[in-house]
Amino acid sequence: MFIRRFQLIGLLVLCFLVGAVTGTVYESLASGSSRKRHVRMSDMVAKLDLSVAQKAELDKVLAEGRKCMVDLNTTYRPEFENVKQTTRAQIQDLLTDDQRTEFDRMLAQQQDRRHRFYRSRSQSDKAE
């Protein structure tokens, strides 16, 4: 019983980590401000001393990478959400009513932190 609980909690943590990594990569590649991308690109071009032809190829590679990340996010996000919801339901089945209430409160806090992060990030992108 303890091992099954431990496995479920581990799976939940893994789901959150995968979601966080996916979200971070997606945000940085796909929806970061164009100004930030331009600054990072200029920095890379300067540090690597890329030729004009290399820079043009780099632009193509990065654009394709951004497109692939958006496509992957669109394709797999529903599956991630399904795993997350299934895992949460399994965890809730293990809990007492009081524990379930606390678990729901913890999830709500996590969601609130995530929304505040994306809101502040969005506002900082607009300010630039």
FENSUL-V122146 format. One record per pair of residues at least 12 apart in sequence whose C-alpha atoms are under 10 Angstrom apart, sorted by sequence separation. I is the first residue (numbers start at 1). J is the second residue. D is the distance in whole Angstrom. If there is no record, write none. Layout:
[[I J D] [I J D]]
This chain:
[[91 103 9] [92 104 9] [42 55 9] [45 58 9] [41 55 9] [44 58 10] [88 103 9] [88 104 10] [41 58 9] [41 59 9] [88 107 10] [41 62 9] [37 62 10] [30 62 10] [29 62 8] [30 63 9] [29 63 9] [30 65 9] [31 66 9] [29 65 8] [30 66 5] [29 66 5] [30 67 7] [28 66 9] [29 67 9] [30 68 9] [27 66 10] [29 68 10] [30 69 7] [31 70 9] [26 66 8] [29 69 7] [30 70 6] [25 66 10] [26 67 10] [29 70 9] [26 68 10] [27 69 9] [26 69 6] [27 70 9] [30 73 10] [25 69 8] [26 70 7] [25 70 10] [26 72 9] [22 69 9] [26 73 7] [25 73 10] [22 72 9] [23 73 8] [22 73 8] [23 77 10] [22 77 9] [19 77 9] [19 80 7] [18 80 9] [19 81 9] [16 80 9] [15 80 7] [19 84 9] [15 81 9] [15 83 8] [16 84 8] [15 84 6] [14 84 10] [15 85 10] [12 83 9] [13 84 10] [11 83 9] [12 84 7] [15 87 9] [11 84 9] [12 85 9] [12 86 10] [13 87 10] [12 87 6] [11 87 7] [12 88 7] [10 87 10] [11 88 10] [9 87 8] [12 90 10] [8 87 7] [9 88 9] [12 91 8] [8 88 9] [11 91 10] [9 90 10] [8 90 7] [9 91 7] [8 91 7] [5 90 9] [5 91 8] [8 94 10] [33 121 10] [5 94 8] [32 121 9] [33 122 9] [36 125 8] [4 94 10] [5 95 10] [32 122 9] [35 125 9] [27 118 9] [31 122 10] [33 124 9] [34 125 9] [33 125 6] [36 128 9] [1 94 10] [32 125 8] [33 126 8] [35 128 7] [20 114 10] [27 121 10] [31 125 10] [34 128 10] [33 128 8]]
